[in-house]
Amino acid sequence: MSQVNVTLPDGSQKAVEAGTTIGEFIASQIGAGLLKAAIVAKVNGELSDLSRTLDADASLEVVTNKSKEGLDVARHSAAHVMASVVQRLFPGTQVTIGPTIEDGFYYDFFRETPFTPDDLAKIEKETNAELAKKLKFTRKEVSADEAKALFASKGESFKLEIIDDIVSKGAKTLTLYQHGDWVDFCRGPHVPSSEKIGVVKIMSVAGAYWRGKPGNPMLQRIYGTAFFNKKDLEEHLRRLEEAKKRDHRRLGPQLGLFAFHEYAPGAAFWLPKGSVIVHTLQEAMRSMVLANGYQEVHTPLLFNKKLWETSGHWGKYKENMFLVVDSESDPSLPLEERCTQSLKPMNCPSHHLIYKMAKRSYRELPIRYFTTDVLHRNEASGTLSGLTRVRQFQQDDSHIYLSQDQVAEEVGAIFELMKRVYGSVGLPFEAKFSTRPEMRLGSDALWDKAEGSLKEALEATGLDWELHEGDGAFYGPKIDFVVTDSLGRKWQLCTIQLDYLAPERFDLTYTGRDNDSSHRPVVIHRAIFGSFERFIAILLEHFGGAFPAWLAPVQARLITVADRHNAYAMDAAAKLRALGFRIEVDTSNEKLGAKIRDAQLMKIPFTCVIGDNEVEQGGISPRRYAGADLKCMPLSQFIDLLKVEAALPFGG
């Protein structure tokens, strides 16, 4: 038999007979120990089952149970095992799709009777029992007709619909995966045996329309997760429990920060304390960017559709916009024709108009516009979620107009601003660099220059970053930033995008050194917070509601031991407020322990007790939230402490 050469990640090569399975290759050429940990392999960069054969020269990388990719494969296999258990326990149930998701998987089922909590417990128990049977996952390619005949015989009408869709896109064959006597079609890959999955936990069940379209049959979506061992599962469940305690939708109303009302779905009511947080972040960002060459602007809330036709949003984004009837339109016209205006869903087109209101020279560039204007996007009601998905929001939004040779330096300056902001709240971040997509505008030479500039700026930061080939915007490459919160969760915040399309569509120009007035600027879109709503939600969960003193709505609460201490407390509070600190005073008739407990529940940074000793010494006894009792100190000393801890960590 002929031999093939297999190149390993370290560059070494191994020769084996063609037709050797990947599993056999690992065992014979690398080691049985690695085979035991192996889940799948990457062959020429593509994930592949260990049972597949090596039939040509290839590169090979083993994906083990220590990797995120290996865990994702195990979870997908767990979804298959769970589905087989559901159909065995509840005959007549139809299966649809079962993908992996962040931290787990789900499978959608069609069944008239809802699954109960007892049903879920039974499914979990039986699924884990099934894993222990060491069921092999086997792969088989069949024709579309064979697949249809198979699933028709099983009464799987949803599967037949999926097959028809796949065939309509040109597919001639489908891949089946079988474990035990249960089979589904799937691209794979899968674990070699069910014992490799580890342990499964069924999390919940929810309703979901078939293919996400209202009017289609309602399915039951069972969510689950899987880990290679019980210890990792228990740690995951612990983090979930902690996340529930920190859920901003719970903490926000509890701490008096924000609320929602049915009369304004998807729009937050910022209560007095929440408004302090919004204002503090706005002022800190405004101070920082104005000191770094930005100019603040504000543009109208409502625009004629001509703006959105120029930008391209009217044709491609109209369904996400709040359309408004022109009050002067002919009432006999259809409603759609009368809706010729829209609330703005983004700021960039209106900033382009400002840029175009004057002749521009290369001497002015970069021109940096900054705003915190209110925006509206018509999100579907089912997608709204606290502050993280809303219909009305504000951004620390900037659009920068510059020449191509200024891109690298400007991106580097944005990095420095981001480091200051994210560092101030303890959010480490990493970057994803996305390059030209297949469908794009602009010449290859322009893309080469743009990608080179972005990559050079990115590498200069010293950040860890991942390459995402083909994920750039159609008008330019981009950098996405992902932060990690105190629970280890990832959140995407800022995106820096280079835009070459807008200058063309809006005919934006500047006069260059050569006195030619037809030069096109490049536009950078960037927002460091993203939306204030989402950023505050992330911070609320990151800090568990216990904001640092500079951001806390109330920085200190003075509580009195008895009525005779009230006058001194009010006088001390007045002095602190005069210095700009946010102070509350509790002179209620509650017992001291109850007052302290209430301040702790509100997560106030400093609770300051005032009794006889404090009055006599002209002092104050602060204690930190969930921290040290600082004992009695002169009021002036506490003021010095607050000046340090309440100072804005970023700004001018």
Protein Blocks (a to p, Z undefined) as FASTA:
>chain_A
ZZdddddfkopacdddehiafklmmmmmnopklmmmpmbdceehiacdfkbccfbdcddd
dddfkbfklmmmmmmmmmmmmmmmmmmmmghiacfbdcddehiacdddddfbacdfklmm
mmmmmmmmmmmnopacddddddfklmmmmmmmnopaklmmmmmmmmmnopabdcdddehj
bccddebjadfbfklnopacdfbdcdddehhighiacdddddddddfbfklmmmmmmmmm
mmmmmomklmmmmnomaccdfklghiacddfklmmmmmmmmmmmmmmmmmnopacddddf
bdcfklmmmnommmmmmmmpccdddfkbcfkbcfklmmmcccdfbfklmmmmmmmmpccd
fklpccddddfbdcdddddfklggcjllcfbdcdddddddddfklmmmmmmmmmmmmmmm
mmmnopacddddddddfbdgdjfklmmmmmmmmmmmmmmnopacdddehiacfkbccddd
ddddfkopacdfbdcdddfklmmmnopacddfkopakbccddddddfklpaklmmmmmmm
mnnopacfklomblbdcddfbfklmmmmmmmmmmmmmnopacdddfbfbdfklmmmmmmm
nopabacdddfklmmnopacdddehiacebjadfklmmmmmmmmmpcfbdZZ
